[in-house]
Amino acid sequence: MDLFHALSDENGKLSGLDAKLAQFSLENVDAVVNFSIIELAARAGVSPPTVTRFCRRLGCQGYSDFKVQLAKMAYVGLRYLKPDAPTATAEEVAHDIVSKAQNALFELHRQLDLSAIEKAAQLLRAAEFIQAFGASGNSAMIVNELHNRLFRLGCRIHSSNDHGMNQMMSASVQPGTVVFGSSFTGRDMELVRSLELLRERSIPTIAMTQSGSPVAAAADVVIAIEMPEGKNIFRPTSTRYAYLAAIDILANMVAYADRTTALKSLRAIKEQLVRNRDGDDRQLLGD
């Protein structure tokens, strides 16, 4: 059951004392899960039988079940119960988004382990083939971007966001392959299993993730990224700007590791674009 939506009363089904109890429960989740029925009734200014009827109207078996469901709701995170979204105008939102992106880039620059970047770049440039493993959402975007960057430099690379496929490829990749994995949380256990399998097979691995996480522990080279997210659940994560910048740094290092190969590939791509698009040399190397 979705107790949050029931308490939020989005359809206006609650009235009178029930609405009062719902509002009090939402505003005091941490306290209510520890209240007795008598304490909640006293704090909300209602009678214990009213609390019991209220719980049953919400679909709970009784007050004890109500507290269990309330605790489960809180487990998701209190910021999803009381979202902090102070910005409202377009100017405020634009400033918030841009400033958070800038902060993410500055923080990345401050904390980035350059030796890990150098090791990762050397592994990728020397690899006969590169597999890039993601899952969904942000990690999918990151491994796809790595693919987008490295194929231009003459690297043989394939990206996958299917856990089942990733595990099968982990079991079958050949020596000379390097595997890159991305996880913003570092808690993607399917990715961990793939990395552990690769370690058993002595296949070098690189992970871009949180330090001290299960994913980090399973990888050979870790590009650690730690970013505070804040409480505004409506703002898209600014952490992805740090990850994209780290991918750019890594790709640039790969290019510099073998400038001859990179230049040959980049020139071939540009030649095709000039033939099929236009001859403006100032345009991007691909749309």
Number of C-alpha atoms within 10 A of each C-alpha: 10 12 16 18 10 17 20 17 16 10 8 9 11 19 11 7 16 21 17 14 24 22 15 16 20 18 13 11 17 14 10 20 18 12 13 14 18 14 14 21 18 12 12 17 12 16 15 17 12 14 22 18 15 21 21 14 14 18 14 19 13 16 18 15 14 22 21 13 18 21 16 14 18 18 10 10 11 14 13 16 15 13 13 13 12 10 14 9 9 9 9 11 15 13 13 15 15 12 13 19 18 15 18 25 21 12 17 21 14 9 12 16 14 13 11 17 23 16 17 26 22 16 21 29 24 17 19 15 18 25 24 25 30 26 20 13 11 17 22 20 18 26 27 18 17 20 21 15 20 24 16 23 25 18 22 17 21 18 22 20 18 15 19 13 13 23 18 11 17 22 14 11 17 13 13 13 19 24 27 23 28 27 27 21 15 21 15 17 13 17 26 21 18 25 30 19 16 23 16 9 15 11 19 21 25 27 27 25 25 21 17 11 16 18 30 25 16 21 24 17 20 25 24 23 21 17 18 11 14 12 14 16 14 10 15 10 18 21 22 19 17 23 25 17 15 22 20 16 16 25 25 16 20 25 22 16 17 15 13 12 16 20 16 13 17 15 14 11 15 19 14 12 18 14 9 9 11 10 12 9 9 6 12 9 14 10 5
